[in-house]
Amino acid sequence: MDITTARVIVTGGASGLGEATVRHFAGQGAQVTIFDLEADRGQAIAAELGDAHFQQVDVTDETATGAAVAAAAKAMGGITGVVNCAGIATGAKTLGREGPHPLTSFRKTIDINLIGAFNVARLAAAEMAHNSPNADGERGVIINTASVAAFDGQKGQAAYAASKAGIVGLSLPMARDLGALGIRTCAIAPGIFRTPMLEGLGQEIMDGLAKDVIFPRRLGQPDEFARLAAFILSCAYLNGETIRLDGALRMPA
């Protein structure tokens, strides 16, 4: 897939890893549509980049997401890629001092991180299926965001780790489902990245988190995630795989 002619939806594209992906892809010549709930920020980024679009959408809402995907396809002249970055992080033990893990927060985490990603992927795949195949027979690429928590979930991460493990589990069967249509599916499992959410914890806590990274001993930069997503888009033989992007980090309990 040639990134210079790609037409890509990025969910959660108004901040963090999603914003970095939007900026990197647009900088390489791709058309990008941002999906996010943060309208002011999303519209501002789209306006700044020029050849970018914005749709305010809750990815867990089937009807709204369907309309947003259709609007993105119309605005860009089709869809050839999706990078699902929308997500939330919740923390609660299965049984803590205040009682059992709240079921509402567990369900919300699964709804946004896992079901939301699948919702966008399935609807975008339906649009991609109409594309003319390129020389490799490709019609589209779907990239979902997992996490090292899918493999090394820590205390208090039952909901988050379960949602991201679901993303890992999606990669191969989705690739098998869509392969006959020329649509590839991969996932990226980032470690600890320097995003606005993490920066809110303060420099001392960020420095402490970085100590567990083997090399380079620092937090990941969002642009590193974006560049890996671009490589996956461009490498036709990458399919059905989850790639850890973590500096060899293995999370302690």
C-alpha positions in Angstrom: 0.0 0.0 0.0 1.4 3.4 -1.1 1.1 5.8 1.8 1.2 8.8 -0.5 -2.1 7.8 -2.0 -3.7 6.2 1.0 -7.0 7.2 2.4 -7.0 6.5 6.1 -9.4 6.7 9.1 -7.6 7.2 12.4 -9.8 6.8 15.5 -8.8 8.7 18.6 -7.0 10.9 16.1 -7.3 14.2 18.2 -4.6 13.3 20.8 -1.8 11.0 21.7 -0.8 8.1 19.5 -3.8 8.8 17.2 -2.8 12.5 16.6 0.8 11.5 15.9 -0.4 9.0 13.4 -2.7 11.6 11.7 0.2 14.0 11.5 2.7 11.5 10.2 0.4 10.0 7.6 -0.7 13.5 6.4 2.9 14.5 6.2 3.6 11.6 3.9 0.8 12.6 1.5 -2.1 10.4 2.7 -5.6 11.7 3.1 -6.7 11.3 6.7 -10.1 11.4 8.5 -10.0 11.9 12.2 -12.6 10.1 14.3 -12.9 11.5 17.8 -15.3 12.8 20.4 -13.2 15.9 20.9 -14.6 18.1 18.2 -12.7 21.3 18.9 -9.3 19.6 18.9 -10.1 17.3 16.0 -11.4 20.1 13.8 -8.4 22.3 14.7 -5.9 19.5 13.7 -7.8 18.9 10.4 -7.8 22.6 9.6 -4.1 22.9 10.4 -3.2 20.0 8.2 -5.3 21.1 5.3 -6.0 17.8 3.4 -7.6 16.2 6.5 -11.2 15.7 7.6 -12.9 15.3 10.9 -15.9 13.3 12.1 -17.2 13.5 15.7 -18.2 10.0 16.5 -18.6 7.6 19.4 -17.0 4.4 18.0 -19.3 2.2 20.1 -22.4 3.6 18.5 -23.2 1.4 15.5 -25.4 3.9 13.6 -23.2 6.9 14.2 -20.1 5.0 13.2 -21.7 3.7 10.1 -22.6 7.3 9.1 -19.1 8.5 9.9 -17.4 5.8 7.8 -19.7 6.6 4.9 -18.9 10.3 5.2 -15.1 9.6 5.4 -15.3 7.4 2.3 -17.2 10.2 0.4 -14.8 12.9 1.6 -11.6 11.0 0.7 -12.9 9.1 -2.4 -12.8 5.8 -0.6 -11.0 4.1 2.3 -7.8 2.1 2.1 -6.6 2.1 5.7 -7.8 2.3 9.3 -5.7 2.9 12.4 -7.7 2.3 15.5 -6.3 4.3 18.4 -9.4 5.3 20.3 -9.3 3.9 23.8 -9.4 4.4 27.6 -7.4 3.1 30.5 -9.2 2.2 33.7 -7.7 0.9 36.9 -9.4 -1.3 39.5 -8.6 -4.7 41.1 -10.9 -7.6 40.7 -11.6 -7.4 44.4 -10.3 -4.2 46.1 -10.8 -2.4 49.4 -14.1 -0.9 48.1 -15.4 -4.2 46.9 -15.6 -6.1 43.6 -14.5 -4.4 40.4 -17.3 -2.2 39.2 -19.0 -4.0 36.3 -19.9 -0.7 34.6 -16.3 0.4 34.2 -15.2 -3.1 33.0 -18.0 -3.1 30.4 -17.1 0.5 29.3 -13.5 -0.4 28.8 -14.3 -3.5 26.7 -16.9 -1.4 24.7 -14.5 1.3 23.7 -11.2 -0.5 23.4 -12.4 -3.8 21.8 -15.9 -3.5 20.5 -15.3 0.1 19.2 -12.2 -1.0 17.3 -14.1 -4.0 15.8 -17.0 -1.8 14.9 -14.9 0.6 12.9 -12.9 -2.2 11.3 -15.9 -4.2 10.1 -17.6 -1.1 8.6 -14.4 0.1 7.0 -13.7 -3.3 5.6 -17.1 -3.2 3.8 -16.0 0.0 2.1 -12.5 -1.3 1.3 -14.1 -4.4 -0.4 -15.2 -2.0 -3.2 -11.7 -0.8 -3.9 -9.8 -1.9 -7.1 -6.9 -4.1 -6.0 -3.3 -2.8 -6.4 -0.4 -4.9 -7.9 -0.3 -7.1 -4.8 -4.1 -7.6 -4.8 -4.5 -5.3 -1.8 -7.7 -3.4 -1.2 -7.0 -2.2 2.4 -5.2 -2.4 5.7 -6.6 -2.4 9.2 -4.2 -1.6 12.1 -5.6 -2.0 15.7 -3.9 -0.8 18.9 -3.3 -3.4 21.5 -0.9 -3.0 24.5 1.9 -4.9 26.3 -0.8 -5.2 29.0 -2.4 -7.9 26.8 0.6 -10.0 27.7 1.9 -8.5 31.0 -1.2 -7.2 32.6 -0.5 -5.6 36.0 -2.5 -5.5 39.2 -5.6 -3.3 38.6 -5.5 -3.8 34.9 -8.1 -6.6 34.5 -10.4 -4.6 32.3 -7.7 -2.9 30.2 -5.6 -6.0 29.8 -8.7 -8.0 28.8 -9.7 -5.4 26.2 -6.2 -5.3 24.7 -5.9 -9.1 24.7 -9.1 -9.1 22.7 -7.4 -6.9 20.1 -4.5 -9.4 19.9 -6.9 -12.2 19.4 -8.7 -10.3 16.6 -5.6 -10.1 14.4 -5.3 -13.6 13.0 -9.0 -14.4 12.5 -9.8 -11.0 11.0 -6.8 -11.4 8.6 -8.2 -14.8 7.7 -11.7 -13.5 7.2 -10.6 -10.6 5.0 -7.7 -12.1 3.2 -9.7 -13.3 0.2 -10.8 -9.6 -0.3 -7.2 -8.3 -0.2 -7.5 -6.7 3.2 -4.7 -7.1 5.7 -5.1 -6.8 9.5 -2.3 -6.2 12.1 -2.0 -4.9 15.6 0.6 -2.8 17.4 1.1 -3.5 21.1 2.8 -0.3 22.5 4.6 -0.2 25.8 4.8 3.0 27.9 4.5 6.0 25.6 4.7 9.7 26.3 1.2 10.8 25.7 -0.8 13.7 27.3 -2.5 11.2 29.6 0.8 9.9 30.9 2.4 13.4 31.1 -0.4 14.3 33.5 1.1 12.0 36.0 4.2 14.2 36.3 7.9 13.8 35.4 8.8 11.8 38.5 6.3 9.1 37.8 7.3 9.0 34.1 10.9 8.6 35.0 10.0 5.8 37.3 8.1 4.0 34.6 11.0 4.4 32.1 13.4 2.5 34.5 11.8 -0.8 33.5 12.4 -0.3 29.8 15.5 -2.3 28.7 16.7 -0.1 25.9 16.4 2.7 25.0 15.6 3.5 28.7 12.9 6.1 28.1 9.3 6.4 27.2 8.2 5.7 23.7 7.5 8.7 21.4 4.1 8.8 19.7 5.9 9.4 16.4 7.6 6.0 16.8 4.1 4.4 16.9 3.1 6.4 13.8 6.1 5.3 11.9 5.5 1.7 12.7 1.9 2.0 11.5 3.1 3.6 8.3 5.5 0.6 7.8 2.8 -1.9 8.3 0.6 -0.1 5.8 3.4 -0.2 3.2 4.6 -3.8 3.8 2.3 -6.2 2.0 3.6 -9.3 3.6 2.8 -8.2 7.2 -0.6 -9.7 8.1 -2.3 -11.3 11.0 0.5 -10.2 13.4 0.8 -8.2 16.6 4.0 -6.3 17.0 5.3 -5.2 20.4 6.7 -1.7 20.4 8.2 -1.5 23.9 12.0 -1.3 24.1 12.0 -4.9 25.4 9.8 -3.9 28.4 8.2 -6.7 30.4 5.8 -5.2 32.9 6.2 -6.2 36.5 3.2 -7.4 38.5 
